[in-house]
Amino acid sequence: LLQSCKGGQGGAAPVPGAPKMNFQAYQGGGNPLGFGFGKAYGALMMNRSSRGIGRIAEVAPSFITSLMAATDGKVIPTPGGVLIKDQTGLIIGAVGSSGDEADADEAVAVEAVKEAGLVPEPENVTG
């Protein structure tokens, strides 16, 4: 889980006191933990889901190229990065999921936020 940095500083940091996560061995290519972080990081930096960032990439690829340069390639613009809001609608963090198909990754992230009693954005998988 990532949270928004306070004091007007852009950036992301681990959520203090967030529940510990269990990770199982992944028997495939790539790095799902790194991809999940990239999806959450992008969502938090852009104030929209990673699916939304992917939609921007479809119509403005040069913007995404610039975003990738500005973030040292940390943003992953595919579904699975979900904003976390409190009950008032304030963005308090982001979560990312990876390791399955993109829609399934997003569904896991959405349900995890709901299970924590918070509000995900998007509230439902929109694939």
C-alpha positions as CSV (number, residue, x, y, z in Angstrom):
1,L,0.0,0.0,0.0
2,L,1.2,3.5,-0.8
3,Q,0.0,6.7,0.7
4,S,0.2,10.3,-0.5
5,C,3.1,12.3,1.0
6,K,2.0,15.2,3.3
7,G,3.1,18.8,3.3
8,G,2.7,19.5,-0.4
9,Q,5.5,17.2,-1.4
10,G,4.8,15.0,-4.4
11,G,5.6,11.4,-4.0
12,A,4.6,8.1,-2.4
13,A,5.6,6.3,0.7
14,P,4.6,3.0,2.4
15,V,1.5,3.3,4.6
16,P,2.5,3.2,8.3
17,G,0.8,0.3,10.1
18,A,-0.5,-1.2,6.8
19,P,-1.3,-4.9,7.1
20,K,1.6,-7.2,6.3
21,M,1.2,-8.9,3.0
22,N,1.9,-12.6,2.2
23,F,3.5,-13.2,-1.1
24,Q,3.6,-16.7,-2.6
25,A,6.3,-17.8,-5.0
26,Y,5.5,-16.8,-8.6
27,Q,6.3,-19.3,-11.2
28,G,6.3,-17.1,-14.3
29,G,8.2,-14.4,-16.1
30,G,8.4,-10.9,-14.8
31,N,8.1,-9.4,-11.4
32,P,4.5,-9.1,-10.2
33,L,5.6,-7.3,-7.0
34,G,7.4,-4.6,-9.0
35,F,4.5,-4.3,-11.5
36,G,2.0,-4.0,-8.6
37,F,4.1,-1.2,-7.1
38,G,4.3,0.6,-10.5
39,K,0.5,0.4,-10.9
40,A,-0.1,1.8,-7.5
41,Y,2.6,4.5,-7.9
42,G,1.2,5.7,-11.2
43,A,-2.3,5.8,-9.7
44,L,-1.2,7.9,-6.8
45,M,1.0,10.2,-8.9
46,M,-1.8,10.8,-11.5
47,N,-4.8,10.8,-9.2
48,R,-6.5,8.1,-11.3
49,S,-6.5,4.4,-11.7
50,S,-3.7,2.8,-13.7
51,R,-6.5,1.8,-16.2
52,G,-7.2,5.5,-16.6
53,I,-3.5,6.1,-17.2
54,G,-3.6,3.5,-19.9
55,R,-6.5,5.3,-21.6
56,I,-4.4,8.4,-21.6
57,A,-1.6,6.4,-23.3
58,E,-4.0,5.5,-26.1
59,V,-4.7,9.1,-27.1
60,A,-1.6,10.9,-25.9
61,P,1.4,8.5,-26.2
62,S,3.9,11.4,-26.0
63,F,2.5,12.4,-22.6
64,I,3.0,8.9,-21.3
65,T,6.6,8.9,-22.7
66,S,7.2,12.1,-20.7
67,L,5.6,10.6,-17.6
68,M,7.8,7.6,-17.8
69,A,10.9,9.8,-18.2
70,A,9.8,12.0,-15.2
71,T,9.3,8.9,-13.0
72,D,12.3,6.9,-14.0
73,G,10.0,4.4,-15.6
74,K,8.2,3.6,-12.4
75,V,4.6,3.9,-13.8
76,I,2.9,0.8,-15.1
77,P,-0.1,2.0,-17.2
78,T,-2.2,-1.1,-17.2
79,P,-5.2,-2.1,-14.9
80,G,-4.4,-3.1,-11.4
81,G,-3.5,0.2,-9.7
82,V,-6.5,1.5,-7.6
83,L,-6.8,4.7,-5.6
84,I,-7.8,4.4,-1.9
85,K,-10.2,7.0,-0.6
86,D,-11.6,7.5,2.8
87,Q,-15.4,7.9,3.4
88,T,-15.2,11.6,2.6
89,G,-13.6,11.0,-0.8
90,L,-10.1,12.1,0.1
91,I,-7.4,10.1,-1.7
92,I,-5.3,8.5,1.1
93,G,-3.3,6.1,-0.9
94,A,-3.2,3.5,-3.6
95,V,-2.8,-0.3,-4.0
96,G,-1.5,-2.3,-6.9
97,S,-2.0,-5.9,-7.9
98,S,-0.3,-7.9,-10.6
99,G,0.3,-11.5,-11.6
100,D,-2.9,-12.3,-13.5
101,E,-4.8,-10.8,-16.4
102,A,-5.2,-7.0,-16.1
103,D,-8.9,-7.1,-15.3
104,A,-8.3,-9.8,-12.6
105,D,-5.5,-7.7,-11.1
106,E,-7.8,-4.7,-10.9
107,A,-10.6,-6.8,-9.4
108,V,-8.2,-8.0,-6.6
109,A,-7.2,-4.4,-5.8
110,V,-10.7,-3.1,-5.8
111,E,-11.9,-5.9,-3.4
112,A,-8.9,-5.5,-1.1
113,V,-9.8,-1.8,-0.6
114,K,-13.4,-2.6,0.0
115,E,-12.4,-5.3,2.5
116,A,-10.4,-2.7,4.4
117,G,-13.6,-0.6,4.8
118,L,-12.3,2.1,2.4
119,V,-13.5,3.3,-1.0
120,P,-11.6,2.2,-4.2
121,E,-11.5,4.2,-7.4
122,P,-12.7,2.7,-9.6
123,E,-15.4,1.2,-7.4
124,N,-15.9,-1.6,-9.8
125,V,-13.9,-3.3,-12.5
126,T,-14.6,-1.5,-15.7
127,G,-12.9,-3.8,-18.2
